[in-house]
């Protein structure tokens, strides 16, 4: 195409300030190739800042750009080499729209990264615009422009972990800024040594300003906080406490159900067997009625809960204790009252929740710290769920580092 009017239209459609279109070719099955040239006849020496008009040589190559509708677009660009009259050395001009040694424009990379964040590498690469290797290179390039994850204003930190491969003992640690609800780091492993390496990279200044750290009931996390964050209060996450209480309640439910099934098997008298079967019917399908928050139960689940309570005195008391401690967490707003109420609960629960009772006693200081500011790992659990979705759709991520970058970009990438 040599028509000046058409060339002008193509240049406007391309919408790149530095270059203009001088010709185009359409290749069936491949796409459109636009031959371009720079609008400027000079470039600036990166060493001394002197403008040079002395062309040393041309370096023409083709890069991929954003498609036009269904047509894939390629740009034939010329990254010229000039010779500086001051330094007496050649230099290559900088092109703002394409990075050096890259086969695609910056704006195409931005679009591809957003598509990967919305789906996965495999799906995006299958479209045929860019390869898997190019996508991984894009992710690594943009990760260098992310903040160095020195969370300078971090006050409240959340620590947790997710399984990279379920059932294989392969975990990664998740570090969250609880005030912004953003992921700030992923560590390839959940051992104290691995997490300590990540934390020490932030520096003493960052670690000393952290005021609270919300953790699950793992001693390793507590040890790290005590060692590295001298001004931080460890807060045991209330939801992990409730998880342990629910687990102990469900264990009792299963135990009673199993005992009844054994009695039915051994009983020869029809009347006695019928009595046991009636009791068993009250326990069947009762898990969620017992474990869910009572005020979230529907009518059918509430009826089942009443049936369970009429069937088992122990489960009735355990459920009431479970709801009582939940109310303590929900309605207590000061440390002193929290200590008193939790102490009263422990005295009643010792017989029914021996394991949870012992855990709460061991972590008493960290649990009552919740009543100061109501700090929980609720945001951590939400982010963990998002990370699990990313993990399930992470086809094409061939290393933990690629997965880490993909996750961090989800919270820190801006188009």
C-alpha positions as CSV (number, residue, x, y, z in Angstrom):
1,X,0.0,0.0,0.0
2,X,1.5,3.3,-1.1
3,X,-1.4,5.6,-0.9
4,X,-0.5,8.4,1.6
5,X,-4.0,8.7,2.9
6,X,-4.2,4.9,3.7
7,X,-0.7,5.1,5.3
8,X,-1.9,7.9,7.6
9,X,-5.0,5.9,8.6
10,X,-2.9,2.8,9.4
11,X,-0.5,4.9,11.5
12,X,-3.5,6.4,13.4
13,X,-5.0,2.9,14.0
14,X,-1.6,1.6,15.2
15,X,-1.6,4.4,17.8
16,X,2.1,4.3,18.7
17,X,3.7,7.8,19.0
18,X,7.2,6.8,18.1
19,X,6.7,5.1,14.8
20,X,4.7,5.5,11.6
21,X,3.5,2.9,9.1
22,X,5.3,3.0,5.7
23,X,3.8,-0.2,4.1
24,X,1.8,-3.3,4.9
25,X,1.5,-6.9,3.8
26,X,-1.3,-9.4,4.4
27,X,-0.3,-13.0,4.7
28,X,-3.2,-15.5,4.6
29,X,-3.2,-17.8,7.7
30,X,-0.6,-15.6,9.4
31,X,-1.8,-12.1,9.7
32,X,-0.9,-8.5,8.8
33,X,2.7,-7.3,8.8
34,X,3.1,-3.5,9.1
35,X,6.5,-2.1,8.1
36,X,7.3,0.9,10.3
37,X,9.9,3.5,10.8
38,X,10.8,6.0,13.5
39,X,9.3,9.5,13.4
40,X,12.6,10.9,14.7
41,X,15.9,11.0,12.8
42,X,18.0,11.0,16.0
43,X,18.4,9.2,19.3
44,X,19.9,10.1,22.7
45,X,23.1,8.5,24.0
46,X,22.3,6.6,27.3
47,X,25.7,7.4,28.7
48,X,26.2,11.1,28.1
49,X,22.8,12.3,27.1
50,X,23.9,13.8,23.8
51,X,21.6,13.6,20.8
52,X,23.1,11.8,17.8
53,X,22.0,12.0,14.2
54,X,24.8,9.7,13.0
55,X,23.3,6.4,12.0
56,X,25.7,3.5,12.5
57,X,23.5,0.6,11.3
58,X,19.9,-0.7,11.1
59,X,18.5,-3.7,13.0
60,X,15.2,-4.8,11.6
61,X,13.1,-7.5,13.2
62,X,9.5,-8.4,13.6
63,X,7.5,-8.2,16.9
64,X,3.9,-9.2,17.7
65,X,1.3,-6.5,18.6
66,X,-2.3,-6.4,19.6
67,X,-4.6,-8.1,17.0
68,X,-7.0,-6.0,14.9
69,X,-10.2,-7.9,15.3
70,X,-9.5,-11.5,14.1
71,X,-6.3,-10.5,12.3
72,X,-3.0,-11.0,14.1
73,X,-0.7,-8.0,13.7
74,X,3.1,-8.1,13.4
75,X,5.3,-5.0,13.3
76,X,8.5,-4.8,11.3
77,X,10.5,-2.4,13.4
78,X,14.0,-0.9,13.1
79,X,15.9,-0.6,16.3
80,X,18.6,1.7,14.8
81,X,22.1,1.9,16.1
82,X,23.7,5.4,16.3
83,X,27.2,6.5,17.0
84,X,27.7,9.1,19.8
85,X,30.0,11.9,18.7
86,X,31.1,12.5,22.3
87,X,31.6,8.9,23.5
88,X,32.7,7.7,20.1
89,X,30.8,4.5,20.7
90,X,27.7,3.0,19.1
91,X,24.4,2.6,21.0
92,X,21.0,1.2,20.2
93,X,18.0,3.5,20.4
94,X,15.3,2.9,23.1
95,X,11.8,2.2,21.9
96,X,9.2,2.8,24.5
97,X,6.7,0.4,23.1
98,X,8.9,-2.7,23.0
99,X,11.5,-3.9,25.4
100,X,14.9,-5.0,24.2
101,X,15.3,-8.7,23.1
102,X,11.5,-9.2,23.2
103,X,9.4,-10.5,20.4
104,X,6.2,-8.6,21.4
105,X,5.1,-5.1,22.3
106,X,4.6,-3.9,25.9
107,X,0.9,-3.4,25.4
108,X,0.4,-6.9,24.0
109,X,2.3,-8.2,27.1
110,X,-0.1,-6.3,29.4
111,X,-3.2,-7.8,27.7
112,X,-1.8,-11.3,27.8
113,X,-0.9,-11.0,31.5
114,X,-4.4,-9.8,32.3
115,X,-5.8,-12.8,30.3
116,X,-3.6,-15.2,32.3
117,X,-4.8,-13.6,35.6
118,X,-8.4,-14.3,34.4
119,X,-7.7,-17.8,33.3
120,X,-4.4,-19.7,32.9
121,X,-1.3,-20.0,30.8
122,X,-2.4,-23.0,28.9
123,X,-5.7,-21.5,27.7
124,X,-4.1,-18.2,26.7
125,X,-1.2,-19.9,24.8
126,X,-3.7,-22.1,23.0
127,X,-5.1,-19.1,21.2
128,X,-1.8,-19.0,19.2
129,X,-0.9,-15.4,19.6
130,X,2.0,-16.0,22.0
131,X,3.8,-19.2,23.2
132,X,3.9,-20.6,26.7
133,X,7.6,-19.5,26.9
134,X,6.7,-16.0,25.9
135,X,4.0,-15.8,28.6
136,X,6.4,-17.0,31.3
137,X,8.9,-14.3,30.1
138,X,6.2,-11.7,30.3
139,X,5.3,-12.7,33.8
140,X,9.0,-12.6,34.9
141,X,9.4,-9.2,33.3
142,X,6.4,-7.6,34.9
143,X,7.3,-9.2,38.3
144,X,10.6,-7.1,38.3
145,X,8.5,-4.0,38.2
146,X,6.4,-5.0,41.2
147,X,7.3,-3.5,44.6
148,X,10.1,-5.5,46.2
149,X,7.5,-6.6,48.8
150,X,9.2,-4.7,51.6
151,X,5.8,-3.8,53.2
152,X,6.9,-0.5,54.6
153,X,3.6,0.4,56.2
154,X,2.8,-3.1,57.5
155,X,1.2,-3.1,61.0
156,X,-0.9,-6.3,61.1
157,X,0.4,-9.5,59.5
158,X,-1.5,-12.7,58.8
159,X,0.4,-16.0,58.5
160,X,-1.0,-19.2,57.1
161,X,-0.3,-21.9,54.5
162,X,-1.9,-23.8,51.7
163,X,-1.1,-27.2,50.2
164,X,0.5,-27.0,46.8
165,X,-0.2,-30.7,46.1
166,X,-2.9,-32.1,48.3
167,X,-1.9,-35.1,50.3
168,X,1.8,-34.9,49.4
169,X,2.9,-32.7,52.4
170,X,3.9,-30.0,49.9
171,X,3.0,-26.6,51.4
172,X,3.7,-22.9,50.8
173,X,3.4,-20.2,53.5
174,X,1.1,-17.3,52.8
175,X,1.8,-13.8,54.2
176,X,-1.0,-11.2,54.2
177,X,-1.3,-7.6,55.0
178,X,-4.5,-7.7,57.1
179,X,-5.1,-4.0,56.8
180,X,-5.1,-4.0,53.0
181,X,-6.2,-7.6,52.6
182,X,-3.5,-8.2,50.1
183,X,-1.0,-11.0,49.5
184,X,2.5,-9.7,50.2
185,X,4.6,-12.9,50.0
186,X,4.6,-16.7,49.2
187,X,7.3,-18.9,50.6
188,X,8.1,-22.3,49.0
189,X,7.6,-24.3,52.1
190,X,6.2,-23.6,55.6
191,X,9.2,-24.5,57.8
192,X,10.5,-21.9,60.2
193,X,13.7,-21.6,58.2
194,X,11.9,-20.9,54.9
195,X,9.6,-18.3,56.3
196,X,12.4,-16.7,58.3
197,X,14.3,-16.2,55.1
198,X,11.3,-14.3,53.6
199,X,10.8,-12.2,56.7
200,X,14.4,-11.2,57.2
201,X,14.5,-9.9,53.6
202,X,12.1,-7.2,54.7
203,X,14.7,-5.8,57.1
204,X,14.6,-5.0,60.8
205,X,12.9,-1.6,60.3
206,X,9.8,-3.3,58.8
207,X,9.7,-6.2,61.3
208,X,10.0,-3.8,64.3
209,X,6.9,-1.8,63.2
210,X,4.6,-4.8,63.1
211,X,2.1,-4.6,65.9
212,X,0.0,-7.8,65.5
213,X,0.5,-11.1,63.9
214,X,-2.5,-13.4,63.4
215,X,-1.6,-17.1,63.2
216,X,-3.2,-20.5,63.5
217,X,-2.3,-22.7,66.5
218,X,1.2,-23.7,65.3
219,X,4.1,-23.1,67.6
220,X,6.5,-22.5,64.7
221,X,4.7,-19.3,63.7
222,X,4.7,-18.1,67.3
223,X,8.5,-18.8,67.6
224,X,9.2,-16.7,64.5
225,X,7.2,-13.8,65.8
226,X,8.9,-13.9,69.1
227,X,12.3,-14.1,67.5
228,X,12.0,-11.5,64.7
229,X,9.2,-9.1,65.6
230,X,9.9,-7.7,69.1
231,X,7.0,-5.3,69.2
232,X,4.3,-7.6,67.8
233,X,1.5,-9.3,69.7
234,X,0.8,-12.8,68.6
235,X,-3.0,-13.3,68.1
236,X,-4.3,-16.8,67.8
237,X,-7.0,-16.8,65.1
238,X,-10.4,-17.4,66.7
239,X,-11.6,-19.4,63.6
240,X,-8.9,-22.0,64.1
241,X,-10.0,-22.2,67.8
242,X,-13.6,-22.8,66.6
243,X,-12.4,-25.4,64.1
244,X,-10.8,-27.4,66.8
245,X,-13.9,-27.2,69.0
246,X,-16.1,-28.3,66.1
247,X,-13.7,-31.1,65.3
248,X,-14.0,-32.4,68.9
249,X,-17.8,-32.1,68.8
250,X,-18.0,-34.0,65.5
251,X,-15.7,-36.7,67.0
252,X,-18.2,-37.2,69.8
253,X,-21.1,-37.4,67.3
254,X,-19.3,-40.0,65.3
255,X,-18.4,-42.0,68.5
256,X,-22.0,-42.1,69.7
257,X,-23.3,-43.0,66.2
258,X,-20.7,-45.8,66.0
259,X,-21.6,-47.1,69.5
260,X,-25.3,-47.3,68.6
261,X,-24.6,-49.2,65.4
262,X,-22.5,-51.7,67.4
263,X,-25.3,-52.1,69.9
264,X,-27.9,-52.7,67.1
265,X,-25.7,-55.4,65.6
266,X,-25.3,-57.2,68.9
267,X,-28.8,-56.9,70.2
268,X,-31.1,-59.9,69.8
269,X,-34.3,-58.5,71.3
270,X,-36.4,-56.7,68.7
271,X,-37.8,-54.1,71.2
272,X,-34.3,-53.1,72.3
273,X,-33.0,-53.0,68.8
274,X,-35.9,-50.8,67.8
275,X,-35.1,-48.4,70.7
276,X,-31.5,-48.1,69.6
277,X,-32.5,-47.6,65.9
278,X,-34.8,-44.7,67.0
279,X,-32.0,-43.1,68.9
280,X,-29.7,-43.6,65.9
281,X,-32.2,-42.0,63.5
282,X,-31.9,-38.9,65.7
283,X,-28.1,-38.7,65.1
284,X,-28.1,-39.5,61.4
285,X,-27.5,-36.6,59.0
286,X,-26.9,-34.3,62.0
287,X,-23.3,-33.1,61.3
288,X,-24.1,-29.7,59.8
289,X,-27.0,-29.1,62.3
290,X,-24.4,-29.4,65.1
291,X,-21.4,-27.7,63.5
292,X,-23.0,-24.7,61.7
293,X,-23.7,-21.5,63.6
294,X,-27.1,-22.0,65.1
295,X,-28.4,-18.7,63.8
296,X,-27.5,-19.7,60.3
297,X,-29.5,-23.0,60.3
298,X,-32.6,-23.4,58.2
299,X,-35.8,-24.8,59.5
300,X,-35.0,-28.4,58.6
301,X,-31.6,-28.2,60.3
302,X,-33.1,-26.6,63.4
303,X,-35.5,-29.5,63.7
304,X,-32.7,-31.9,63.3
305,X,-30.7,-30.1,66.0
306,X,-33.7,-30.3,68.4
307,X,-33.9,-34.1,67.6
308,X,-30.2,-34.5,68.4
309,X,-30.5,-32.7,71.7
310,X,-33.4,-34.9,72.7
311,X,-31.4,-37.9,71.7
312,X,-28.0,-37.2,73.4
313,X,-27.4,-35.2,76.6
314,X,-23.7,-35.0,75.9
315,X,-24.1,-33.6,72.4
316,X,-26.7,-31.2,73.7
317,X,-24.2,-29.8,76.3
318,X,-21.3,-29.7,73.8
319,X,-23.4,-27.8,71.3
320,X,-24.4,-25.3,73.9
321,X,-20.8,-24.8,74.9
322,X,-19.8,-24.4,71.3
323,X,-22.4,-21.7,70.8
324,X,-21.4,-20.1,74.1
325,X,-17.7,-19.6,73.1
326,X,-18.8,-18.3,69.7
327,X,-20.9,-15.7,71.5
328,X,-17.9,-14.8,73.7
329,X,-15.8,-14.1,70.6
330,X,-18.6,-12.2,68.9
331,X,-19.8,-10.0,71.7
332,X,-16.8,-9.3,74.0
333,X,-15.0,-6.1,73.2
334,X,-12.4,-5.8,75.9
335,X,-9.5,-7.9,77.2
336,X,-10.6,-8.0,80.9
337,X,-14.1,-9.3,80.2
338,X,-12.8,-11.7,77.7
339,X,-10.4,-13.3,80.3
340,X,-13.3,-13.6,82.8
341,X,-15.8,-15.2,80.3
342,X,-13.2,-17.5,78.7
343,X,-12.1,-18.7,82.2
344,X,-15.7,-19.5,83.1
345,X,-16.2,-21.4,79.8
346,X,-13.0,-23.5,80.4
347,X,-14.3,-24.5,83.8
348,X,-17.5,-25.9,82.3
349,X,-15.9,-27.3,79.1
350,X,-13.1,-29.3,80.6
351,X,-15.2,-32.4,80.9
352,X,-16.7,-32.2,77.4
353,X,-13.8,-30.6,75.3
354,X,-10.6,-31.9,77.0
355,X,-8.4,-31.5,73.9
356,X,-9.8,-28.0,73.0
357,X,-9.6,-27.1,76.7
358,X,-5.9,-27.9,76.9
359,X,-5.2,-26.1,73.6
360,X,-6.9,-22.9,74.8
361,X,-5.0,-23.0,78.1
362,X,-1.7,-23.4,76.2
363,X,-2.6,-20.5,73.9
364,X,-4.5,-18.5,76.5
365,X,-2.5,-15.2,76.1
366,X,-2.6,-15.3,72.3
367,X,-6.4,-16.1,72.3
368,X,-7.4,-13.3,74.7
369,X,-5.2,-10.9,72.6
370,X,-8.1,-11.2,70.0
371,X,-10.3,-9.1,72.3
372,X,-8.0,-6.1,72.0
373,X,-8.6,-5.3,68.4
374,X,-10.7,-8.2,67.0
375,X,-7.8,-9.3,64.8
376,X,-8.5,-12.5,62.9
377,X,-7.2,-14.3,59.8
378,X,-10.5,-13.9,58.0
379,X,-8.8,-12.0,55.2
380,X,-6.1,-14.8,55.1
381,X,-8.7,-17.5,54.6
382,X,-10.3,-15.5,51.8
383,X,-7.0,-15.0,50.0
384,X,-6.2,-18.7,50.6
385,X,-9.4,-19.7,48.8
386,X,-8.4,-17.4,45.9
387,X,-4.9,-19.0,45.8
388,X,-6.5,-22.5,45.7
389,X,-8.6,-21.4,42.7
390,X,-5.4,-20.1,41.0
391,X,-3.6,-23.3,41.8
392,X,-6.4,-25.5,40.3
393,X,-6.3,-23.4,37.1
394,X,-2.5,-23.0,37.0
395,X,-2.0,-25.2,33.9
396,X,1.3,-24.3,32.4
397,X,3.1,-23.1,35.5
398,X,6.2,-25.3,35.4
399,X,7.8,-24.0,38.6
400,X,6.8,-22.6,42.0
401,X,8.4,-19.3,41.0
402,X,6.0,-18.9,38.1
403,X,3.1,-19.8,40.4
404,X,4.3,-17.2,43.0
405,X,4.5,-14.5,40.4
406,X,1.1,-15.3,39.1
407,X,-0.4,-15.1,42.6
408,X,1.3,-11.8,43.5
409,X,0.3,-10.2,40.2
410,X,-3.3,-11.0,41.1
411,X,-3.2,-8.4,43.9
412,X,-0.5,-6.1,42.6
413,X,-0.7,-5.9,38.8
414,X,-2.2,-2.8,37.3
415,X,-2.9,-2.5,33.6
